């Protein structure tokens, strides 16, 4: 958000308002996501429903969303419109995520649509709103949304990767939690599509996290996952070619940070 806004000489006060609104939106989704998934911790701390109860968590999440709307008061209508359009997309993506659980027929294409809505659209919004506040035309703003969308795809696939190969103390949660909950991840879909018979036989053994690590490494799923992450990072960077060169540097640095993140 700030990198996009700074690149377009946005008023710092307006930029801060929108950044806070997006952060409230993000936390609203996390609080509700934790309830739906039954997660007990996030970043090593008790989740809201675990610390208090589900009713308190639901109302807290709802309150965060209302606050995000109030903070945007007085800003141009296009800011409100895009904020709410993306909020709806995030909710749709979360619904797809829950629907996909334990469904071995989900393809990589369906998975990419889901994470594009749930994660990619939110990062796209951050890049887009900073530009819209700076008065750019809709076409250039859309290019920045696509930049953030592709970064979001890379971010979520990287998250799936770290969920298996990351460090628990850094991640703040136990490794393999998504797989144990039956969620579709980039690595499990790649494994299922590349070696369906082997994958079914492997799953039937009730594998441990170290078994998953060994399987993904031995069957080149780890390498394929890394290739997909790099693909979307590069696609995001290519999208920046459509905006002025002097506005690209900080956004390119952010793409590199996504690629190197460890949690």
C-alpha positions as CSV (number, residue, x, y, z in Angstrom):
1,X,0.0,0.0,0.0
2,X,2.6,2.5,1.1
3,X,5.0,1.6,-1.7
4,X,2.3,2.1,-4.3
5,X,1.1,5.3,-2.7
6,X,4.6,6.8,-2.4
7,X,5.3,5.9,-6.0
8,X,2.3,8.1,-7.0
9,X,3.0,11.0,-4.5
10,X,-0.2,10.4,-2.4
11,X,-1.0,12.5,0.6
12,X,0.5,10.6,3.6
13,X,-2.7,11.1,5.7
14,X,-5.0,9.7,3.0
15,X,-2.6,6.8,2.4
16,X,-2.5,6.0,6.1
17,X,-6.3,5.9,6.3
18,X,-6.6,3.4,3.5
19,X,-3.7,1.3,4.8
20,X,-5.4,1.1,8.2
21,X,-8.7,0.2,6.6
22,X,-7.1,-2.6,4.6
23,X,-5.4,-3.9,7.8
24,X,-8.7,-3.9,9.6
25,X,-10.2,-5.8,6.7
26,X,-7.4,-8.3,6.7
27,X,-7.7,-8.9,10.5
28,X,-11.5,-9.2,10.1
29,X,-10.9,-12.1,7.7
30,X,-8.3,-13.7,9.9
31,X,-10.5,-13.7,13.0
32,X,-13.4,-15.3,11.1
33,X,-11.0,-17.7,9.3
34,X,-9.7,-19.0,12.6
35,X,-13.2,-19.7,13.8
36,X,-14.1,-21.6,10.6
37,X,-10.9,-23.6,10.7
38,X,-10.9,-24.2,14.5
39,X,-7.3,-22.8,14.8
40,X,-6.1,-22.4,18.3
41,X,-3.1,-20.2,17.6
42,X,-1.9,-17.6,15.1
43,X,1.7,-16.4,15.0
44,X,2.2,-18.2,18.3
45,X,-0.6,-16.4,20.1
46,X,-4.1,-17.7,21.1
47,X,-6.7,-16.9,18.5
48,X,-9.6,-14.6,19.5
49,X,-12.2,-17.3,19.8
50,X,-9.7,-19.4,21.8
51,X,-8.8,-16.6,24.1
52,X,-12.4,-15.6,24.7
53,X,-15.2,-17.4,22.8
54,X,-16.7,-17.8,19.3
55,X,-19.4,-15.2,19.8
56,X,-16.9,-12.6,20.9
57,X,-14.6,-13.4,18.0
58,X,-17.5,-13.1,15.4
59,X,-18.5,-9.7,16.8
60,X,-14.9,-8.5,17.0
61,X,-14.4,-9.4,13.3
62,X,-17.6,-7.7,12.3
63,X,-16.6,-4.6,14.3
64,X,-13.2,-4.5,12.5
65,X,-15.0,-4.5,9.2
66,X,-17.3,-1.6,10.2
67,X,-14.3,0.3,11.4
68,X,-12.6,-0.2,8.0
69,X,-15.7,1.4,6.4
70,X,-15.7,4.4,8.8
71,X,-12.1,5.1,8.2
72,X,-12.7,5.5,4.5
73,X,-15.3,8.2,5.0
74,X,-14.5,11.3,2.9
75,X,-12.3,9.5,0.4
76,X,-13.2,9.2,-3.3
77,X,-16.1,6.9,-4.2
78,X,-13.8,4.7,-6.4
79,X,-11.9,3.8,-3.2
80,X,-15.1,2.6,-1.4
81,X,-16.2,0.7,-4.6
82,X,-12.9,-1.2,-5.1
83,X,-12.6,-1.9,-1.3
84,X,-16.0,-3.5,-1.2
85,X,-15.7,-5.4,-4.5
86,X,-12.5,-7.0,-3.2
87,X,-14.0,-7.7,0.2
88,X,-16.7,-9.7,-1.6
89,X,-14.1,-11.5,-3.6
90,X,-12.2,-12.4,-0.4
91,X,-15.4,-13.8,1.2
92,X,-16.1,-15.8,-2.0
93,X,-12.5,-17.2,-1.9
94,X,-12.9,-18.2,1.8
95,X,-16.2,-20.0,0.9
96,X,-14.4,-21.9,-1.9
97,X,-11.6,-22.8,0.5
98,X,-14.1,-24.4,2.9
99,X,-16.0,-26.1,0.0
100,X,-12.8,-27.6,-1.4
101,X,-11.8,-29.3,1.9
102,X,-11.5,-33.1,1.5
103,X,-12.3,-32.9,-2.2
104,X,-9.7,-34.8,-4.2
105,X,-11.2,-33.7,-7.5
106,X,-10.0,-30.0,-7.1
107,X,-7.7,-29.1,-9.9
108,X,-4.8,-26.6,-9.9
109,X,-6.9,-24.3,-12.0
110,X,-9.7,-24.2,-9.4
111,X,-7.2,-23.8,-6.6
112,X,-5.6,-20.7,-8.3
113,X,-9.1,-19.1,-8.7
114,X,-9.7,-19.7,-5.0
115,X,-6.4,-18.2,-3.8
116,X,-6.7,-15.4,-6.3
117,X,-9.9,-14.3,-4.6
118,X,-8.9,-15.1,-1.0
119,X,-5.3,-13.8,-1.0
120,X,-4.4,-12.4,-4.4
121,X,-7.2,-9.9,-4.6
122,X,-6.3,-8.4,-1.2
123,X,-2.7,-7.8,-2.2
124,X,-4.0,-6.5,-5.6
125,X,-6.2,-4.0,-3.7
126,X,-3.2,-2.7,-1.7
127,X,-1.3,-1.9,-4.9
128,X,-4.3,-0.5,-6.7
129,X,-5.6,1.8,-4.0
130,X,-2.3,3.5,-3.5
131,X,-2.4,4.4,-7.2
132,X,-6.0,5.4,-7.3
133,X,-5.4,7.8,-4.4
134,X,-2.7,9.3,-6.6
135,X,-5.2,10.0,-9.4
136,X,-3.9,7.4,-12.0
137,X,-6.2,6.3,-14.7
138,X,-8.2,3.1,-14.4
139,X,-6.0,1.2,-16.9
140,X,-2.8,1.8,-14.9
141,X,-4.6,1.1,-11.6
142,X,-5.7,-2.2,-13.1
143,X,-2.1,-3.1,-14.0
144,X,-1.1,-2.5,-10.4
145,X,-4.0,-4.7,-9.2
146,X,-2.7,-7.5,-11.5
147,X,0.8,-7.0,-10.1
148,X,-0.6,-7.4,-6.5
149,X,-2.8,-10.3,-7.6
150,X,0.1,-12.3,-9.0
151,X,2.2,-11.5,-5.9
152,X,-0.7,-12.8,-3.8
153,X,-0.8,-16.1,-5.8
154,X,3.0,-16.5,-5.2
155,X,2.5,-15.5,-1.5
156,X,-0.2,-18.2,-0.9
157,X,1.7,-20.9,-2.7
158,X,4.8,-19.9,-0.7
159,X,2.6,-20.2,2.4
160,X,1.6,-23.8,1.4
161,X,5.3,-24.5,0.8
162,X,6.4,-23.1,4.3
163,X,3.6,-25.1,5.9
164,X,5.6,-28.2,5.0
165,X,9.2,-27.0,4.8
166,X,9.2,-24.0,7.2
167,X,10.2,-23.7,10.8
168,X,7.5,-24.1,13.4
169,X,9.0,-21.5,15.8
170,X,9.2,-18.9,12.9
171,X,5.8,-19.8,11.5
172,X,4.0,-19.6,14.9
173,X,1.9,-22.7,14.1
174,X,2.5,-26.5,13.7
175,X,3.6,-27.7,10.3
176,X,1.1,-29.6,8.2
177,X,-2.0,-28.2,9.9
178,X,-3.7,-27.4,6.6
179,X,-3.1,-30.9,5.2
180,X,-4.4,-32.4,8.4
181,X,-7.6,-30.3,8.1
182,X,-8.1,-31.6,4.5
183,X,-7.4,-28.3,2.9
184,X,-6.3,-28.2,-0.8
185,X,-2.7,-26.9,-1.1
186,X,-0.5,-26.3,-4.1
187,X,1.8,-29.1,-3.1
188,X,-0.9,-31.7,-2.5
189,X,-2.6,-30.9,-5.8
190,X,0.7,-31.0,-7.7
191,X,1.4,-34.4,-6.1
192,X,-2.1,-35.7,-6.9
193,X,-2.0,-34.5,-10.5
194,X,1.6,-35.7,-11.3
195,X,1.4,-39.1,-9.6
196,X,-2.2,-40.0,-8.7
197,X,-1.7,-43.6,-7.9
198,X,1.4,-43.1,-5.8
199,X,-0.2,-40.2,-4.0
200,X,-3.3,-42.2,-3.0
201,X,-1.1,-45.0,-1.8
202,X,1.0,-42.6,0.2
203,X,-2.0,-40.8,1.8
204,X,-3.3,-44.2,3.0
205,X,-0.2,-44.6,5.2
206,X,-1.3,-41.7,7.5
207,X,2.0,-39.9,6.9
208,X,3.8,-37.7,9.3
209,X,5.2,-34.2,8.4
210,X,8.6,-35.7,7.8
211,X,7.0,-38.3,5.5
212,X,5.4,-35.5,3.5
213,X,8.7,-33.7,3.3
214,X,10.5,-36.8,2.0
215,X,7.7,-37.6,-0.5
216,X,7.6,-34.0,-1.9
217,X,11.4,-34.0,-2.3
218,X,11.7,-37.5,-3.8
219,X,8.9,-36.9,-6.4
220,X,10.1,-33.4,-7.4
221,X,7.0,-31.8,-6.0
222,X,9.1,-29.4,-3.9
223,X,11.0,-28.3,-7.0
224,X,7.8,-27.9,-9.0
225,X,6.2,-25.8,-6.2
226,X,9.3,-23.5,-6.2
227,X,9.0,-23.2,-10.0
228,X,5.3,-22.1,-9.7
229,X,6.2,-19.5,-7.0
230,X,8.9,-18.0,-9.3
231,X,6.5,-18.0,-12.2
232,X,4.0,-15.8,-10.5
233,X,6.7,-13.5,-9.0
234,X,8.1,-13.0,-12.6
235,X,4.5,-12.5,-13.9
236,X,4.0,-9.8,-11.3
237,X,7.3,-8.1,-12.3
238,X,6.4,-8.2,-16.0
239,X,3.2,-6.4,-15.2
240,X,5.2,-3.5,-13.8
241,X,6.7,-2.9,-17.3
242,X,3.4,-1.2,-18.1
243,X,3.9,1.6,-15.6
244,X,6.5,4.3,-15.5
245,X,10.0,3.0,-14.8
246,X,10.8,5.3,-11.9
247,X,7.7,4.0,-10.1
248,X,8.8,0.3,-10.3
249,X,11.8,0.1,-8.0
250,X,10.2,-0.2,-4.6
251,X,7.5,-2.5,-5.9
252,X,10.1,-4.8,-7.4
253,X,11.8,-4.9,-4.0
254,X,8.5,-5.9,-2.4
255,X,8.3,-8.8,-4.9
256,X,11.7,-10.0,-3.9
257,X,10.7,-9.8,-0.2
258,X,7.7,-12.1,-0.9
259,X,10.0,-14.6,-2.6
260,X,12.5,-14.7,0.3
261,X,10.0,-14.7,3.2
262,X,10.3,-17.4,5.8
263,X,7.0,-17.0,7.6
